Each structure stands twice: as C-alpha cells, then as structure tokens.
Amino acid sequence: MYPSRFHYEAPSTLDEAFEAIEAYGDEAKILAGGMSLIPLIKLRFAAPACIVDINNIPGLDYLEEESDGSLRIGALCRHRTLERSSLLRNNYPVMFATAPLIADPMVRNRGTLVGSICHADPQGDWASVMLSLGGEIIARNAEGRERSIPVSQFVVGPFQNSLQTGEIAVAAKVPPARGTRTGTYLKLERRVGDFATVGVAINLEMSGGTINRAGIALTGVGGNNIQCTSAEQSLAGKSLNASTIDQAARLAADAAQPKNDVRGSIEYKRHIVYTFVQRGLSSREARAA
C-alpha cells in the first residue's frame, strides 16, 4: 500500500523545525528514526499533512552524564549507541540490558529512545525502563522554553503522549542515582526481535545492602506501560531476601492488567511477571549491590 500524499520538510535547525510545525499544527509529524512512523504511514494508519525530518539538525544525538549525575539522551541518540555505550554498561544496567533487546539490528541502527517513548506503544520497552528509573522527557517550544515531563505523566494512553501543540521532545533525562544502581530488563518474546509478550524493568538504587529507591515497570500487560508502585514501596528501605523478593513479585503480578490473546492467557502472563521480578531481584548483581 502506498502512503497518502504529504509535504516533506528537512530543517537544519530547531527554529526551522518549529516553523514547519507552526505551519501545519497537529497535521505535522516529527521524523527521528521513523521505525514506527513510516510503517504507520505506509499502511495509512497515519496520514500526516507534513513530515518534519529532524535528522539534519546537529546536536541532538548526544548521550552524556551531567555534573549533577543525571543522564541526558538526545532526541537523535540511536538504540545502537545505547547498546554499545560503556557509560550505560557501568552505571545504568537496566538500560544496558534493554538496548540489545530492541527489535533487530536494522531498527536499532535508526530508531531512537525518545521517539520510542513518544510513540507510546504499550509493548514498547523503553517507556518501562524510564518508568523504573524515574525518567523524564524534555519538551521544548518555539520560544525556547523547556519543560520536564515525568514519563509516568508523559505516556497518557495507548499511542498517546502529553506533548502540547508546537512542542518537540528534544531529550530524555534520568535523575541522579540514590546509591549504587543495579537492575535488569527481562523480556519474553515469541521470536527474536518481536514485541514483548511480557517485559519487566527493574532498577534498584542501594547503599550498604539497603534499597534507597526501587523501580519496577511492566511492558505488554496493559493499555500502558505499568509502574508497579506498591511493589516499589514494599522494597524501599529494606534489604533483598526471600521474603521481600516474593512480596514484591506478587505485588507486581497483581499490578499487571493482561488480556487473553494468542500470546497467552491472563494467568500465564501474570505468572511470567512474578517469575521475572523474582528472577531479577534474585540476581547475583542485585544481591551484591
């Protein structure tokens, strides 16, 4: 199927991008990696009047840790960069575990973390990871004003985000850790590169064996990526042992909102959530933090 006709803009600055967005309003779509947008356009599930391709805008492909210990990921930072990053390997284990599980090498070469979160697919992996980290999306308007939107408030429904008309998501941000970070991302998929049947993101920030902050989020088992607040609260201020791990795993399974489908039953998916949370919290790396 051929896409509907659309106007194409390839700005070389953010100012030019904002001019294109202002001209077309809600009928304009931003193209970063295009790994979700292009298939939607080709199948005519989306028919924007204008595509604003931001790939020619310099300075948006960064991955850097700031002086306060926070991490910023630019809008054009590719999955491939995250997959190969020694910074993530050493300091952001849940992100480093996730990057190789994103789709396939072709998608990872072009797709972006910020674009994935903006797409707001309930089976998208990065939104769960950013929920577990307490992450934010940085949105900028034509006047240069930026606002930080917690991912928990940014993804408002299936394929819906809270960007306002005239805003561009220019970066994602992870706050400084409250202790030593450990964690992982576990994903059940029918075949390599598939969307998650169930995904579980776990981030722990620990000092002396005590959990200062816990983040647990679920992929593919609800209309949105799900933050397991009760499971997180059950771990805060405690150490990892058989009892605390079992309680957190049960609370996370209770938070899941799966449906029966060709990928599995409700009971099966809840069991996978329980198993993945228990496995992630029981890992040698988590116990050693």
C-alpha positions in Angstrom: 0.0 0.0 0.0 1.2 3.5 -0.9 1.1 6.3 1.7 -1.2 9.3 1.4 0.5 12.4 -0.1 2.3 14.6 2.3 4.7 17.5 2.4 8.3 16.8 3.5 10.5 19.3 5.4 14.1 18.6 6.4 15.1 21.5 8.6 18.7 22.1 9.6 17.9 23.9 12.9 15.3 23.6 15.6 13.9 27.0 14.7 13.2 25.8 11.2 11.5 22.7 12.6 9.3 24.9 14.8 8.3 27.0 11.7 7.2 23.8 9.9 5.2 22.6 12.9 3.6 26.0 13.3 2.5 26.0 9.6 0.9 22.6 9.8 -0.1 22.3 13.5 -1.4 18.9 14.6 -1.1 17.7 11.0 2.7 17.7 11.2 4.6 14.7 12.5 8.3 14.6 13.6 10.5 12.0 12.0 13.6 10.9 14.0 14.2 7.2 13.5 10.9 6.6 11.7 10.8 2.9 12.7 7.2 3.3 13.9 6.0 6.3 11.9 7.0 5.1 8.4 5.1 1.7 8.7 2.0 3.5 10.0 2.1 6.0 7.1 2.7 3.2 4.6 -0.3 1.3 5.9 -2.3 4.5 6.0 -2.9 4.2 9.8 -1.4 7.7 9.9 -1.8 10.4 7.2 0.0 13.5 8.3 0.0 16.5 6.1 3.7 17.2 6.7 6.7 15.1 7.8 9.3 17.2 9.6 12.6 15.2 9.4 14.9 16.4 12.2 17.9 14.2 11.3 19.8 17.2 9.7 19.6 19.2 13.0 23.0 19.0 14.7 23.5 18.4 18.4 20.6 16.1 19.1 22.4 12.8 19.0 24.2 13.0 22.4 24.4 10.7 25.3 26.0 12.3 28.3 26.1 12.4 32.1 25.8 15.9 33.6 27.7 17.3 36.6 24.8 16.5 38.9 24.9 12.8 38.0 21.8 12.9 35.7 21.9 11.4 32.3 20.6 13.1 29.2 19.7 11.3 25.9 19.2 13.4 22.9 16.3 13.0 20.5 18.5 11.5 17.8 20.5 9.2 20.0 20.1 5.7 18.4 19.4 2.4 20.1 22.7 1.3 18.6 24.6 4.0 20.6 22.9 2.9 23.8 23.7 -0.7 23.0 27.4 0.0 22.7 27.8 2.6 25.5 30.4 1.9 28.2 28.6 4.6 30.3 25.4 2.5 30.3 27.3 -0.7 30.9 28.9 0.7 34.0 26.2 3.0 35.5 22.8 2.2 34.0 22.4 -1.6 34.0 18.7 -1.7 33.2 19.3 0.5 30.1 22.3 -1.5 29.0 20.3 -4.8 29.4 17.4 -3.4 27.3 19.2 -1.9 24.3 20.2 -5.2 22.6 16.6 -6.5 23.0 15.1 -3.7 20.9 13.7 -5.2 17.7 16.6 -6.1 15.3 19.9 -4.6 14.2 18.2 -2.6 11.4 15.8 -0.9 13.8 18.5 -0.3 16.4 20.6 1.4 13.7 17.9 4.0 13.1 15.4 4.0 15.9 15.7 6.4 19.0 14.8 6.1 22.6 13.0 9.4 22.7 11.0 8.5 19.5 10.0 5.2 21.0 8.7 6.8 24.2 6.8 9.4 22.1 5.2 6.6 20.1 3.8 5.3 23.4 3.3 1.7 22.3 2.2 -0.4 25.3 4.6 -3.1 24.1 7.5 -0.6 23.8 10.4 -1.4 26.0 11.9 2.0 26.7 8.9 3.5 28.5 9.1 0.8 31.1 12.8 1.3 31.6 12.4 5.0 32.0 9.5 4.5 34.5 11.7 2.3 36.6 14.4 4.9 36.5 12.1 7.8 37.3 12.9 9.3 34.0 11.6 12.4 32.2 11.0 13.7 28.7 12.3 17.2 27.9 9.9 19.1 25.7 10.8 22.5 24.0 8.6 25.0 22.3 9.3 27.6 19.7 10.2 30.3 22.3 12.9 28.0 23.7 11.1 27.2 26.9 11.6 23.7 28.1 9.5 21.6 30.5 10.4 18.3 32.1 7.6 15.7 32.0 7.9 12.6 34.1 7.4 9.5 31.9 4.6 8.5 34.2 2.7 11.6 33.1 4.0 11.7 29.5 2.5 8.4 28.3 -1.2 9.0 28.8 -2.7 6.2 26.8 -2.0 3.7 24.0 -0.1 5.6 21.4 -0.8 8.9 23.2 1.6 11.3 24.8 1.2 14.6 26.6 3.2 16.8 24.2 1.4 20.1 23.5 0.8 21.5 20.1 4.0 23.2 18.9 6.3 21.2 21.2 9.2 18.9 20.2 10.6 16.2 22.5 14.3 17.1 22.4 15.7 14.8 25.1 15.1 12.2 27.8 16.6 12.6 31.3 17.4 10.1 34.0 17.8 11.6 37.5 20.9 11.0 39.7 21.1 7.7 41.5 20.4 7.5 45.2 23.2 4.9 45.8 24.7 2.2 43.6 22.4 1.2 40.7 21.7 -2.3 39.8 18.9 -3.8 37.7 18.0 -5.6 34.5 15.3 -5.9 31.8 13.7 -9.3 31.2 11.6 -9.9 28.1 9.5 -12.7 26.9 9.1 -12.7 23.1 7.7 -15.2 20.6 10.8 -14.8 18.4 13.9 -12.6 18.5 13.1 -9.0 17.7 9.4 -9.4 18.4 7.3 -7.1 20.7 7.2 -8.2 24.3 4.6 -10.7 25.4 5.8 -9.6 28.9 8.6 -7.3 29.8 9.9 -6.4 33.3 12.2 -3.5 34.0 13.9 -3.4 37.4 16.1 -0.6 38.8 17.4 -0.6 42.3 19.5 2.1 44.0 21.2 0.7 47.1 23.6 1.7 49.9 25.1 -0.9 52.2 22.6 -3.6 51.1 19.6 -1.3 51.8 17.3 -0.3 48.9 17.1 3.5 48.8 14.8 3.5 45.8 13.2 0.7 43.8 11.7 1.0 40.3 9.7 -1.8 38.7 7.7 -1.4 35.5 5.9 -3.7 33.1 5.6 -4.0 29.3 2.9 -5.6 27.2 0.5 -6.4 30.1 -1.8 -3.4 30.0 -3.1 -0.5 27.9 0.0 1.4 29.0 3.4 0.5 30.4 2.7 -0.1 34.1 4.6 1.3 37.1 4.3 -1.1 40.0 4.1 1.4 42.8 3.1 -1.0 45.5 5.9 -3.4 44.7 8.4 -0.5 44.7 7.2 0.8 48.0 7.4 -2.7 49.5 11.1 -2.7 48.8 12.0 0.8 49.9 14.3 0.9 53.0 14.6 -2.9 53.1 17.3 -5.4 52.0 16.8 -8.2 49.5 15.8 -11.5 50.9 13.4 -14.3 50.0 10.5 -12.7 51.8 10.9 -9.2 50.4 11.5 -10.5 46.9 8.4 -12.8 47.0 6.3 -9.9 48.2 7.5 -7.5 45.5 7.0 -10.2 42.8 3.4 -10.9 44.0 2.5 -7.2 44.1 4.0 -6.6 40.6 1.9 -9.6 39.2 -1.2 -8.1 40.9 -0.4 -4.7 39.1 -0.4 -6.3 35.7 -3.5 -5.9 33.5 -3.1 -8.5 30.8 -5.7 -9.9 28.4 -6.2 -13.3 27.0 -4.8 -13.4 23.4 -2.8 -15.6 21.1 0.3 -14.8 23.1 -1.0 -16.3 26.3 -3.7 -16.3 29.0 -4.1 -13.8 31.8 -2.8 -16.3 34.3 0.2 -17.2 32.2 1.2 -13.6 31.8 0.8 -12.8 35.5 3.0 -15.8 36.3 5.7 -14.5 33.9 5.6 -11.1 35.6 6.0 -12.8 39.0 8.8 -15.0 37.7 10.7 -12.2 36.0 10.5 -9.9 39.1 11.7 -12.7 41.3 14.5 -13.6 38.9 15.6 -10.0 38.5 15.7 -9.3 42.2 17.4 -12.6 43.0 20.3 -12.0 40.5 23.8 -12.0 41.8 24.3 -8.4 40.8 21.3 -7.3 42.8 22.3 -9.2 45.8 25.9 -7.8 45.6 24.9 -4.1 45.4 
